[in-house]
Amino acid sequence: MKFLGNVLAVIVGLFVFSILSFFLFFGLVGIIAASGEKEVSLNDNSILHLNLNGRTLVERTREDDYSFGGFGNPFGQEFNAGLVNLKKAIREAKSNDKIQGIYLNTGLIMAGQANLLELREELEDFKESGKFILAYDEAYTEGGYYLASVADEIYLNPLGGIDFNGLSSDAVFFKGLFEKIGVKPEIFRVGEFKSAVEPFILDKMSDANRLQTQFFLDDINNEMLKSVAESRGISLDSITLINDQMLVRRPADAVTYHLANSLKYEDEVHAILREKLGIEEDADIHTINATDLGSLASSKNITSRNRIAVILAEGEIVDGNADGVISSEKFAKEIRKARKDDDIKAIVLRVNSPGGSILASEVIWREMKKAQETKPVVVSMGEVAASGGYYISSPAGTIVAQPNTITGSIGIFGMWFNVQQLLNEKLGITTDVVSTGEFSDFMNPTRQLEEVERGIIQNSIEEGYETFISRVAEGRNMSPEAVKEVASGRVWTGNQAIERGLVDELGGLDRAIEIAVEKIDAGDDYRVIYYPTIKPWFEEFMSDFENNVQLKLIKAKLGDQYELYQQIEQVKKYQGIQVRLPMDINIK
């Protein structure tokens, strides 16, 4: 009977799953059909509504991103906001006479400081039109307020709050865990600041790591404070004191210290918007989102044969061919295609990466070098372009970074784990081996490494470091000795990197594109094309559906510990020699 009961349960489960799948499929078809038929219209006297609250700011999203298109979030996915897409919409809002201003919600945006600065600069440019920007939210993170501070007026919920107390960067250490479970890490590295391995061998930051972290964190925080002070009309000394002492502790403090204009509920903010638009108290406020407004923007010089290829390289650098990361096969192919395409006159590589595999970095570096020999190549560094991210940038003729970009970290490491104690003493498992040669079981994790094995690995690490140094020296026209003075795995901000010859100019992606246009002397006759191409929404949704469901389940179970889970998962990717940031920098 139990067997029959189980069979019946399976049959019922399959039936229910089939019914749900049927409705899901036709629901998706309906959404896609509706979006395909949708005609975007823009009313007179409208506002561009940029609701970035809770979104992750990435380089680019699809043009048919339904999270901005009015469909909401029907499947519980976390949608991103694309920097390229947002800037396109803001530019259209600046020039379009039907748009009167921007309503900005940024409170809990998830983004790095450099990308926030780039979006902030676009909003600053929008203000030159004389149109207004009004910001409102119930609560602001440090980054959310940094972006919102560009607005002419900032309103905060009467029971809300602003997190404005400086930046911090924390790290998680696993030494105690490994000691408890009987796992011994074996570490190989070059560079005193190359501290990506520290979480596995220490229980706190080394002095060198603390020094470099304090150095770049102070610079990033100062850059933010300068921008906020200028936008809010507060002296730099005053804003620094407010930030350092966390003087904004209650909602009313935000008004007292001029971080907010007033405390308002959202309906009261809407009333202010109606006043600005000159409409009646109960009249509808006509708004348009970034996706819809961006779709109305006309493409520039669509027939021009002077094309600038902007290749967006975002994520870890890994071997092979994979989506969502900088995979060597995929990006080498993109650079190669751009090099061989006669209509593409210059290449801009937009790098947003903490690094990864040295082999994958070398493969991409080779294509970058060959491209630079053929046509102008410019690198635009985003939030982070460090270690492997700097490796692949080094051949470019010009490197542009934001003042608060995280870059450098020219160093290298390798890591191996000895699980002998875990197996033998903790689990009662023993192993044995038969080999044909002296090194047939080279780096066998079930035993300690022999000294000769350690020597082989360390020599390989040191050779890799010298290769890294030579790549940078060649690309930056520096001597190897000069590169080593700023290398050793040390992290710099864009401000600090330009002083040390690692960056040529400060600016965002637009400045990098301008430099590329100047190099080919195209004037206004050029067109920008972004690569890699993005899959249509439905295709991407179906391919990622299973992963999204699994991710949601893990997040739901782990809650606040999800970040720790991510770091443990990250260790699985440390295969081969790595050129990565000294740690996963989490600034908040």
WORAGI-V810970 format. One record per backbone hydrogen bond with DSSP energy under -0.5 kcal/mol. NH is the residue of the N-H (numbers start at 1). CO is the residue of the C=O. Records with the same first field share a line. If there is no record, write none. Layout:
NH->CO + CO
//
This chain:
5->1
6->2
7->3
8->4
9->5
10->6
11->7
12->8
13->9
14->10
15->11
16->12
17->13
18->14
19->15
20->16
21->17
22->18
23->19
24->20
25->21
26->22
27->23
28->24
29->25
30->26
31->27
32->28
33->29
34->30
35->31
36->32
37->33
38->34
40->38
46->98
47->286
48->101
49->47 + 288
50->48 + 103
51->49
52->50 + 105
55->52
56->79
57->55 + 110
58->56 + 81
65->62
66->64
68->65
69->65
71->66
72->66
76->73
79->77
81->56
83->58
84->59
86->82
87->83
88->84
89->85
90->86
91->87
92->88
93->89
94->90
95->91
96->92
97->95
99->96
100->46 + 98
101->46
102->132
103->48
104->102 + 134
105->50
109->106
110->55
111->109
116->112
117->113
118->114
119->115
120->116
121->117
122->118
123->119
124->120
125->121
126->122
127->123
128->124 + 125
129->126
130->127
131->126
132->100
134->102
135->153
136->104
137->155
140->161
141->107
145->141
146->142
147->143
148->144
149->145
150->147
151->148
152->133
153->133
155->135
156->262
157->137
160->157
161->138
163->140
164->162
170->586
174->199
175->199 + 202
178->174
179->175
180->176
181->177
182->178
183->178
184->418
185->183
186->416
187->185
188->414
190->412
193->488
194->191
195->193
198->195
200->197
201->197 + 198
202->198
210->206
211->207
212->208
213->209
214->210
215->211
216->212
217->213
218->214
219->215
220->216
221->217
222->218
223->219
224->220
225->221
226->222
227->223
228->224
229->225
230->226
231->227
232->228
233->229
234->229
239->235
240->236
241->237
242->238
243->239
244->240
245->241
246->243
247->242
249->247
253->250
254->250 + 251
255->251 + 252
256->252
257->253
258->255
259->254
260->254
261->154
262->154
264->156 + 262
269->265
270->266
271->267
272->268
273->269
274->270
275->271
276->272
277->273
278->274
279->274
283->280
286->284
287->285
288->47
293->289
294->290
295->291
296->292 + 293
297->293 + 294
302->299
304->301
307->305 + 343
308->527
309->307 + 346
310->308 + 529
311->309 + 348
312->310 + 531
313->311 + 350
314->312
315->352
317->355
318->316 + 326
326->316
327->325
328->318
329->320
330->320
331->327
332->328
333->329
334->330
335->331
336->332
337->333
338->334
339->335
340->336
341->337
342->340
344->341
345->307 + 343
346->307
347->376
348->309
349->347 + 378
350->311 + 348
351->349 + 380
352->313 + 350
353->384
356->579
357->317
358->577
361->357
362->358
363->359
364->360
365->361
366->362
367->363
368->364
369->365
370->366
371->367
372->368
373->369
374->370 + 371
375->371
376->345
378->347
379->398
380->349
381->379 + 400
382->351
385->406
386->353
387->408
388->579
389->386
390->387
391->387
392->388
393->389
394->390
396->393
397->377
398->377
400->379
401->505
402->381
405->402
406->383
407->405 + 492
408->385
409->490
410->490
411->409
412->190
413->578
414->188
416->186
418->184
419->417 + 445
422->182
423->419
424->420
425->421
426->421
427->422
429->423
440->437
442->439
444->441
447->444
454->450
455->451
456->452
457->453
458->454
459->455
460->456
461->457
462->458
463->459
464->460
465->461
466->462
467->463
468->464
469->465
470->466
471->467
472->468
473->469
474->470
475->471
476->472
477->473
478->473
483->479
484->480
485->481
486->482 + 483
487->483
489->410
490->487
492->407
494->405
495->403
497->493
498->494
499->495
500->496 + 497
501->498
502->497
503->497
504->399
505->399
507->401
512->508
513->509
514->510
515->511
516->512
517->513
518->514
519->515
520->516
521->517 + 518
522->517
525->522
526->524
527->306
529->308
531->310
540->536
541->537
542->538
543->539
544->540
545->541
548->544
549->545
550->546
551->547
552->548
553->549
554->550
555->551
556->552
557->553
558->554
559->555
561->558
562->559
563->560
565->561
566->562
567->563
568->564
569->565
570->566
571->567 + 568
572->568 + 569
573->570
574->571
575->573
578->413
579->356
581->354
585->583
587->585
588->168
//
